[in-house]
Every structure is written in structure tokens, then in C-alpha cells.
Amino acid sequence: MPRLVREVNLSTREARKRLTVRRKPYYRVLDEGLHLGYRQSHTGSAWVIRWYKGDGGYAVENLDGRPDDVLTADGTTVLNWNQAQALARKVFEQKQRQANNLEDVPTGPYTVENAMTDYMSAYKRRGGKSETQTQSTIDALILPDLGSIVLSKLTSRRIETWHEQLTKKAPRLRTKPGEGQRYRESDNSEQGIRRRKSTANRVLTVLKAALNYAFQKRKVLSDEAWRMVKPFKEVDAARVRYLSDSQARNLVKKTPQDFKPLVQAALLTGCRYGELTALVVSDYNAHAGTLHIRISKSGKPRHVALTEEGKAFFKAMTKKKRDDQLIFTKRDGSRWDKSHQHRPFKLASKKAKLGAFTFHELRHTYASRLAMKGVPLAVIAAQLGHSDTRMVEKHYGHMDSSYIANTVRAAFGEIGIVSRRSSMPEAA
């Protein structure tokens, strides 16, 4: 049977100062079988949790986070009475789950590196599309600075310092295996700083995703440390580069013959490279004039409506092929695999004098053309596979300045307040 506890006031630092210094903690009852204690000694103070294990036995454990006797509470390393209560209840819940075999008992301190490992295991299981890139980001930009930190001791200030330091790192260059990492000279222009802050925000997103997964799995009792850290504002400017129709035709003309159909398909559908290379003949519905995208970045399938030009293209591409055959293959019949697009597309872009244009920007071109034709953003979002219009507004809703000007002029018309005979307004 749980013991009775003599109540003392522990809720304020003033009340705790009046207590006699002793080794045995002062306790308050939080719930049946759960007590929150305060231990004060000549060397410092601590919050203590005590819970009933049954058969007359109790377990006692110090909480992470010191009492706010001197420093102001921050909810992580320094806790006030209310914060200590909340943490005590979370610890107790975790201990109960472990006692009932509902949660693995940790074998040692759970670090940021452990959190990254668990997150990537889950990411692979659910078929994450950017596994290599995400792991590379973790290895290069997260683990060296944060990996060894025990997750329960990670603070907002430490994350903010790391986030800021990311903006000062020189851009990494692609390096062959076994070679030391090479770096590009930092661009300290306003645009260069914006790009580094944008990169830092993306790395912060990876960190938060992994730590949120750890929190969901009850590996840590609070997510406050990283929840309070905000990304840099107004640095994720959407790419606005897209091709005019004449540029698109020239690019197709300059593209190597076996890669050309993929470029044409991207311009006609707005599909991603990986979505196109996974298409088989049965994904094209000639009767409905649609493509069935089974494998997408979001994990959700969709149907892409084709124009007459698009239908003619896919009719030709699927002619005399079995339903289970890939629509797009190399000259030797092998499939286009991940990253195989980089070299031929770079060559085509150079010949077409487009500079550092990417395959993904063909998707921008498709969406921008729809926007400039007055297609509602919700329809564009559906074609691209977005669940709402937010990404479309950010990335694909930009329009050619001449299109905007012509649209305004055609719609606004004349008011009739300016004389045709003179460039000056008529006098009243």
C-alpha cells in the first residue's frame, strides 16, 4: 500500500528556501502512487520523482532539469514547479509502460545519433524517396555537431547555435570516395547568404523530423527544445525559372535521341523524373487520355490528364509494347535509373544555352504554362500531385511579366478620363 506523505509547499522558490537542508527529499503527492520531491543540500538542489512499484516498494529517480532556485526556468535544463510536475507525470507514464512491456527499456543514454538511426530505419521502411540525400545530410551536417548529445539534455539554445553555424559553412563539393571533403568558396553576397540560410532550414527540417519521431516513440519526454527553434524567415524563395515554348522546342531538339522522350514527357505532363521512369504501358489509358502515376514522392497515386499533343505522344511511345513493359528505356532497352538523367540533361541544357537548368525545372515549366493559361491553382495542384495549393502558389504560380501586363490591359479597359488628342489629362 502506498505510504502517506506529509505535504509541504514546494511551488515557489521562496517556500523552498524556508525548508531545512537535509538529504531526504521533501515530497508532494501528484497522483496515487506518484510523488514529486525536492532535495536540497549544501551543494545544490534537485527535483526527485518517487513512484510505487508494488509490494511496499518504491523507486526514486532524479529528474532531468534543476529547480529554478537561482536561474529562471526554461522548461528544459531549469524547471519550475509546474514544469517539474509535468515531467514527473511523463516519466511515471514511461516507467509504467516499461513495466508492462509496452516499451523497450533503454540500455543507455539515448543520443541524437540514436534518434537519427531510428528515424532513418523508419524512413527506409516506409519507402522514403530521398534516403541517400537525407543520410548524407545527417552524416555531414547533423551528427558531427549534435550526434553525441543525450537527447533529454539537448537545449533550444544549442540547436539555435548549430542552426546559425550552418550558414557559415562553405558549400560542399561532390567528392570521390576515399578523398577528403572539398569545399567551394563561400558566396557572401545577399543571394549567397540567403541560399545558405535556406539550406540551413532544410537541414533543421531533417533534424526536427528525426527528433519528433523519437518523441512519438517516447524516447524523450518533451519536444520543447526543438519545437521552440524557428527557421530563418523569408529565405526559401521559390525557383522561378521556366522555359518559353521556343526554348522548350530548342531544348528537345538538342537533347540526345534516347533521352529526348523523357524530356518531352516532362514538358507534357509535369511529372517528376522518377515518376516517368517507373511508367509501364498499362499506366497509359488511351480511352481516358490519362496517365496513372502509381509511384510518387508523396506516396499517393494520381491520374494526370493529357492534352491532345500528350495523347499523341504516349500513343506513339506505347505502340507495339506489352502492358508490363516500361514506356521509357535507354537505347539498349535497359531502364533509366536514379540519377541517370543528370549527364544527358546537362549536355542538352548546355547545347540549348540554358545554363544550369535542371530536369526538375521542366516541371516548373509545365505548371507555369498552365498558370499563364488561366488554369485554377487547384487543378494545377491535382495534376502535380499536391494535396492543396500551397506548394503551387509558392513554386509554380509565378507568371511571365508580359503575360501579367497583357492580362491587366485586356481586362481593365478604358475609363475615359484621358484625351486621345493629347498625352496630358484634359483640364477640368
C-alpha positions as CSV (number, residue, x, y, z in Angstrom):
1,M,0.0,0.0,0.0
2,P,1.4,3.4,-0.9
3,R,2.6,5.4,2.1
4,L,1.1,8.6,3.3
5,V,3.0,11.8,2.6
6,R,3.2,14.9,4.8
7,E,2.5,17.8,2.5
8,V,4.9,20.7,2.2
9,N,4.8,23.7,-0.1
10,L,7.3,23.3,-2.9
11,S,5.6,25.5,-5.5
12,T,7.8,28.6,-5.2
13,R,11.5,29.3,-4.7
14,E,10.7,31.4,-1.6
15,A,8.8,28.5,0.0
16,R,11.6,26.1,-0.8
17,K,14.2,28.4,0.8
18,R,12.5,28.1,4.1
19,L,13.0,24.3,4.2
20,T,15.7,22.8,6.4
21,V,18.6,21.4,4.4
22,R,18.6,17.6,4.5
23,R,19.5,14.6,2.4
24,K,15.9,13.1,2.4
25,P,13.7,14.8,-0.2
26,Y,10.6,16.8,0.7
27,Y,7.6,15.2,-1.2
28,R,4.2,16.3,-2.5
29,V,1.6,13.8,-3.8
30,L,0.8,14.2,-7.5
31,D,-1.3,11.1,-8.1
32,E,-1.9,7.9,-6.3
33,G,1.5,6.2,-6.0
34,L,3.3,9.1,-7.6
35,H,5.2,11.8,-5.6
36,L,7.3,14.8,-6.7
37,G,10.1,15.6,-4.3
38,Y,12.6,18.4,-3.7
39,R,16.1,17.6,-2.4
40,Q,18.2,20.4,-1.0
41,S,21.8,20.0,0.0
42,H,24.8,22.2,0.6
43,T,26.0,21.5,-2.9
44,G,22.7,22.2,-4.8
45,S,19.2,21.1,-5.2
46,A,17.2,18.7,-7.4
47,W,13.7,17.6,-8.4
48,V,13.1,13.9,-7.4
49,I,10.3,11.6,-8.6
50,R,9.2,8.6,-6.4
51,W,6.7,6.0,-7.6
52,Y,5.1,3.0,-6.1
53,K,6.2,-0.3,-7.6
54,G,4.0,-2.7,-5.6
55,D,4.7,-5.0,-2.6
56,G,5.6,-2.0,-0.5
57,G,8.4,-1.0,-2.7
58,Y,9.2,2.5,-4.2
59,A,11.6,3.6,-6.9
60,V,13.3,7.0,-6.7
61,E,15.0,8.9,-9.5
62,N,16.2,12.4,-10.1
63,L,14.5,14.4,-12.9
64,D,16.5,16.0,-15.7
65,G,16.3,19.7,-15.0
66,R,17.3,21.6,-11.9
67,P,14.8,23.6,-9.7
68,D,14.5,27.3,-10.5
69,D,16.0,28.3,-7.2
70,V,18.6,30.6,-8.8
71,L,18.1,30.6,-12.6
72,T,14.9,31.4,-14.5
73,A,13.1,28.3,-15.6
74,D,13.5,27.4,-19.3
75,G,11.4,24.2,-19.4
76,T,14.4,22.1,-20.2
77,T,17.5,22.4,-18.0
78,V,15.8,24.5,-15.3
79,L,12.3,23.6,-14.2
80,N,9.7,25.5,-12.1
81,W,7.1,23.6,-10.0
82,N,4.6,23.2,-12.8
83,Q,7.2,22.1,-15.3
84,A,8.6,19.6,-12.8
85,Q,5.1,18.2,-12.3
86,A,4.5,17.7,-16.0
87,L,7.9,16.0,-16.4
88,A,7.3,13.7,-13.4
89,R,4.0,12.5,-14.9
90,K,5.6,11.8,-18.2
91,V,8.4,9.8,-16.5
92,F,5.9,7.9,-14.5
93,E,3.9,7.0,-17.6
94,Q,7.0,5.8,-19.3
95,K,8.0,3.7,-16.4
96,Q,4.6,2.1,-16.3
97,R,4.7,1.3,-20.0
98,Q,8.1,-0.3,-19.5
99,A,6.9,-2.3,-16.5
100,N,4.0,-3.6,-18.6
101,N,6.3,-4.4,-21.6
102,L,4.7,-1.8,-23.8
103,E,8.0,0.0,-24.4
104,D,11.7,-1.0,-24.7
105,V,13.8,-0.4,-21.7
106,P,16.7,1.8,-22.8
107,T,20.1,0.2,-22.4
108,G,22.0,3.6,-22.1
109,P,21.6,7.3,-22.7
110,Y,19.5,8.0,-25.9
111,T,21.5,10.4,-28.0
112,V,20.8,12.5,-31.1
113,E,22.7,9.9,-33.1
114,N,20.4,7.2,-31.8
115,A,17.4,9.3,-32.9
116,M,18.9,9.7,-36.4
117,T,19.5,6.0,-36.7
118,D,15.9,5.1,-35.6
119,Y,14.4,7.7,-37.9
120,M,16.3,6.5,-41.0
121,S,15.3,2.9,-40.3
122,A,11.7,4.1,-40.2
123,Y,12.2,6.2,-43.3
124,K,13.5,3.2,-45.3
125,R,10.6,1.0,-44.1
126,R,8.1,3.5,-45.4
127,G,9.9,3.9,-48.7
128,G,11.3,7.4,-48.4
129,K,12.4,8.7,-51.8
130,S,15.4,10.7,-50.7
131,E,17.2,8.2,-48.5
132,T,20.7,8.7,-49.8
133,Q,20.4,12.5,-49.7
134,T,18.9,12.5,-46.2
135,Q,21.5,10.2,-44.8
136,S,24.2,12.3,-46.4
137,T,22.8,15.4,-44.7
138,I,22.6,13.7,-41.4
139,D,26.2,12.4,-41.6
140,A,27.7,15.7,-42.8
141,L,25.7,18.4,-41.1
142,I,24.0,17.0,-38.0
143,L,26.0,14.2,-36.4
144,P,29.4,15.9,-36.2
145,D,28.0,18.7,-34.0
146,L,25.0,17.2,-32.3
147,G,25.3,13.4,-32.5
148,S,26.8,12.7,-29.1
149,I,24.4,14.9,-27.1
150,V,21.9,13.0,-24.9
151,L,18.5,13.9,-26.3
152,S,17.0,14.7,-23.0
153,K,19.8,17.2,-22.4
154,L,19.5,18.9,-25.8
155,T,18.5,22.6,-25.5
156,S,16.9,25.1,-27.7
157,R,20.0,27.3,-27.4
158,R,22.3,24.5,-28.6
159,I,20.1,23.9,-31.6
160,E,19.9,27.6,-32.5
161,T,23.7,27.9,-32.2
162,W,24.1,24.9,-34.5
163,H,21.5,26.3,-37.0
164,E,23.3,29.6,-37.1
165,Q,26.7,28.0,-37.6
166,L,25.3,26.1,-40.7
167,T,25.0,29.4,-42.5
168,K,28.8,30.0,-42.1
169,K,29.9,26.6,-43.5
170,A,31.4,26.7,-47.0
171,P,29.3,24.8,-49.6
172,R,30.5,21.2,-50.0
173,L,31.6,19.9,-53.4
174,R,31.0,16.4,-54.7
175,T,33.9,14.3,-53.7
176,K,35.0,10.8,-54.8
177,P,35.0,8.0,-52.2
178,G,38.2,8.0,-50.2
179,E,39.1,11.6,-50.9
180,G,38.9,14.3,-48.3
181,Q,35.9,16.6,-48.5
182,R,36.3,19.5,-50.9
183,Y,34.5,22.9,-50.5
184,R,33.5,25.7,-52.8
185,E,34.4,29.3,-51.9
186,S,31.6,30.9,-50.0
187,D,29.4,33.4,-51.7
188,N,28.9,36.3,-49.3
189,S,26.5,38.2,-51.5
190,E,23.0,38.8,-50.3
191,Q,21.8,36.0,-52.6
192,G,24.6,33.6,-51.3
193,I,23.7,34.2,-47.7
194,R,20.0,33.6,-48.5
195,R,20.8,30.3,-50.1
196,R,22.9,29.2,-47.1
197,K,20.1,30.1,-44.8
198,S,17.7,28.2,-47.0
199,T,20.0,25.2,-46.8
200,A,20.2,25.5,-43.0
201,N,16.4,25.5,-42.8
202,R,16.2,22.3,-44.8
203,V,18.8,20.6,-42.5
204,L,16.8,21.8,-39.5
205,T,13.7,20.2,-41.0
206,V,15.6,16.8,-41.1
207,L,16.7,17.2,-37.5
208,K,13.2,18.1,-36.3
209,A,11.7,15.2,-38.3
210,A,14.0,12.7,-36.6
211,L,13.6,14.2,-33.1
212,N,9.8,14.3,-33.5
213,Y,9.9,10.6,-34.4
214,A,11.9,9.9,-31.2
215,F,9.3,11.9,-29.2
216,Q,6.5,9.9,-30.8
217,K,8.2,6.7,-29.8
218,R,8.6,8.0,-26.2
219,K,12.4,8.1,-26.4
220,V,12.3,11.5,-24.8
221,L,9.7,13.1,-22.6
222,S,9.5,16.6,-24.1
223,D,9.8,18.1,-27.6
224,E,10.1,21.6,-26.3
225,A,13.8,22.0,-27.0
226,W,13.4,21.8,-30.8
227,R,9.8,22.8,-31.1
228,M,10.8,26.3,-29.9
229,V,13.5,26.7,-32.6
230,K,12.2,28.6,-35.7
231,P,13.7,28.5,-39.2
232,F,15.1,31.7,-40.8
233,K,12.3,33.7,-42.3
234,E,11.8,34.7,-46.0
235,V,14.8,32.8,-47.3
236,D,13.1,29.9,-49.1
237,A,12.5,31.9,-52.3
238,A,10.8,29.7,-54.8
239,R,12.7,29.0,-58.0
240,V,11.1,30.9,-60.8
241,R,12.9,29.7,-63.8
242,Y,10.9,28.1,-66.6
243,L,11.1,27.8,-70.4
244,S,9.2,29.6,-73.1
245,D,7.7,27.5,-75.8
246,S,10.6,28.3,-78.2
247,Q,13.1,27.4,-75.5
248,A,11.4,24.1,-74.8
249,R,11.4,23.3,-78.5
250,N,15.1,24.1,-78.8
251,L,15.9,22.0,-75.7
252,V,14.1,19.0,-77.2
253,K,16.0,19.5,-80.5
254,K,19.3,19.5,-78.6
255,T,18.6,16.5,-76.4
256,P,20.3,13.1,-77.1
257,Q,18.0,10.8,-79.0
258,D,17.3,8.1,-76.4
259,F,16.8,10.7,-73.6
260,K,14.6,13.0,-75.7
261,P,11.3,11.2,-74.9
262,L,11.8,11.8,-71.2
263,V,12.2,15.5,-71.7
264,Q,9.2,15.6,-74.0
265,A,7.1,13.7,-71.4
266,A,8.2,16.0,-68.6
267,L,7.1,19.1,-70.6
268,L,3.8,17.5,-71.5
269,T,2.9,16.1,-68.0
270,G,4.8,18.0,-65.3
271,C,5.8,14.6,-63.9
272,R,9.0,14.0,-61.9
273,Y,11.8,12.0,-63.4
274,G,11.3,9.1,-61.1
275,E,7.5,9.0,-61.8
276,L,8.2,8.9,-65.6
277,T,10.9,6.2,-65.5
278,A,8.5,4.0,-63.5
279,L,5.7,4.1,-66.0
280,V,4.7,0.9,-67.8
281,V,2.4,0.7,-70.8
282,S,-0.7,-0.2,-68.8
283,D,-0.4,3.2,-66.9
284,Y,-1.4,5.0,-70.1
285,N,-5.2,5.0,-70.6
286,A,-5.8,5.8,-74.2
287,H,-9.5,5.9,-73.9
288,A,-9.5,8.4,-71.0
289,G,-6.4,10.2,-72.1
290,T,-4.7,9.9,-68.7
291,L,-1.5,8.6,-67.1
292,H,-1.7,6.7,-63.9
293,I,1.2,7.7,-61.6
294,R,1.5,4.7,-59.2
295,I,4.8,5.7,-57.6
296,S,5.1,9.3,-56.4
297,K,7.1,11.4,-54.0
298,S,4.1,11.8,-51.7
299,G,3.3,8.0,-51.8
300,K,-0.2,8.8,-53.2
301,P,-1.1,7.7,-56.7
302,R,-2.8,10.1,-59.1
303,H,-4.1,10.4,-62.7
304,V,-2.6,13.1,-64.9
305,A,-4.8,14.4,-67.7
306,L,-3.1,14.6,-71.1
307,T,-3.6,17.2,-73.9
308,E,-4.2,16.1,-77.5
309,E,-0.4,16.5,-78.0
310,G,0.3,14.5,-74.9
311,K,-2.1,11.7,-76.0
312,A,-0.4,11.5,-79.5
313,F,3.0,11.3,-77.8
314,F,2.1,8.5,-75.4
315,K,0.2,6.6,-78.2
316,A,3.4,6.6,-80.2
317,M,5.6,5.7,-77.1
318,T,3.4,2.7,-76.2
319,K,2.8,1.3,-79.7
320,K,3.7,-2.4,-80.1
321,K,4.7,-2.8,-76.5
322,R,3.3,-5.2,-73.9
323,D,1.3,-3.8,-71.0
324,D,4.0,-4.7,-68.5
325,Q,6.9,-3.0,-70.5
326,L,8.5,0.2,-69.4
327,I,7.4,3.2,-71.6
328,F,10.8,4.9,-71.3
329,T,14.1,2.9,-71.8
330,K,17.6,3.5,-73.0
331,R,18.8,2.7,-76.5
332,D,19.8,-0.8,-75.3
333,G,16.4,-1.5,-73.7
334,S,17.7,-1.0,-70.1
335,R,15.8,1.2,-67.7
336,W,16.6,4.8,-66.8
337,D,17.7,4.6,-63.2
338,K,18.1,7.1,-60.4
339,S,20.5,10.0,-61.3
340,H,20.9,8.7,-64.9
341,Q,19.3,11.9,-66.1
342,H,22.0,14.3,-64.9
343,R,24.6,13.8,-67.6
344,P,22.4,13.8,-70.7
345,F,20.3,16.7,-69.5
346,K,23.3,18.8,-68.6
347,L,24.6,18.2,-72.1
348,A,21.3,19.2,-73.6
349,S,21.0,22.3,-71.5
350,K,24.5,23.4,-72.4
351,K,23.8,22.9,-76.2
352,A,20.5,24.8,-75.8
353,K,22.3,27.6,-74.0
354,L,20.1,27.4,-70.9
355,G,22.9,27.5,-68.3
356,A,22.5,25.4,-65.1
357,F,18.9,24.3,-65.9
358,T,17.7,21.2,-64.2
359,F,15.3,18.4,-65.2
360,H,13.0,19.3,-62.3
361,E,12.6,22.8,-63.8
362,L,10.7,21.1,-66.7
363,R,8.0,20.5,-64.0
364,H,8.1,24.3,-63.2
365,T,7.7,25.0,-67.0
366,Y,4.6,22.8,-67.2
367,A,3.0,24.3,-64.2
368,S,3.8,27.9,-65.2
369,R,2.3,27.3,-68.6
370,L,-0.9,26.1,-67.0
371,A,-1.0,29.1,-64.7
372,M,-0.4,31.5,-67.6
373,K,-3.3,29.9,-69.5
374,G,-5.6,30.8,-66.5
375,V,-5.9,27.2,-65.1
376,P,-7.1,27.3,-61.5
377,L,-4.4,26.6,-58.9
378,A,-6.4,23.7,-57.5
379,V,-6.3,22.0,-60.9
380,I,-2.6,22.5,-61.3
381,A,-2.1,21.1,-57.8
382,A,-4.1,18.0,-58.7
383,Q,-2.0,17.5,-61.9
384,L,1.2,17.8,-60.0
385,G,0.1,15.5,-57.1
386,H,-0.1,18.2,-54.3
387,S,-2.8,17.8,-51.7
388,D,-3.5,21.6,-51.7
389,T,-2.5,24.7,-53.5
390,R,0.2,26.0,-51.0
391,M,3.1,24.4,-52.9
392,V,1.7,25.6,-56.2
393,E,1.3,29.1,-55.0
394,K,4.9,29.1,-53.7
395,H,6.7,27.3,-56.5
396,Y,4.5,27.2,-59.6
397,G,2.2,30.2,-59.5
398,H,4.6,32.7,-60.9
399,M,3.8,34.2,-64.3
400,D,5.6,35.9,-67.1
401,S,5.6,39.6,-66.6
402,S,4.4,40.3,-70.1
403,Y,1.5,37.9,-69.6
404,I,0.5,39.8,-66.4
405,A,0.7,43.1,-68.3
406,N,-1.3,41.9,-71.2
407,T,-3.9,40.4,-68.9
408,V,-4.3,43.6,-66.9
409,R,-4.6,45.7,-70.1
410,A,-7.2,43.5,-71.7
411,A,-9.3,43.2,-68.6
412,F,-9.2,46.8,-67.3
413,G,-10.2,48.6,-70.4
414,E,-10.6,52.4,-70.6
415,I,-12.2,54.7,-68.0
416,G,-12.5,57.6,-70.5
417,I,-10.7,60.2,-68.4
418,V,-7.7,60.9,-70.7
419,S,-8.0,62.8,-74.0
420,R,-7.0,61.0,-77.2
421,R,-5.7,64.2,-78.7
422,S,-3.0,64.8,-76.0
423,S,-0.8,62.9,-73.7
424,M,-1.8,65.3,-71.0
425,P,-5.1,64.9,-69.0
426,E,-7.8,67.4,-70.0
427,A,-8.2,70.4,-67.7
428,A,-11.3,70.5,-65.7
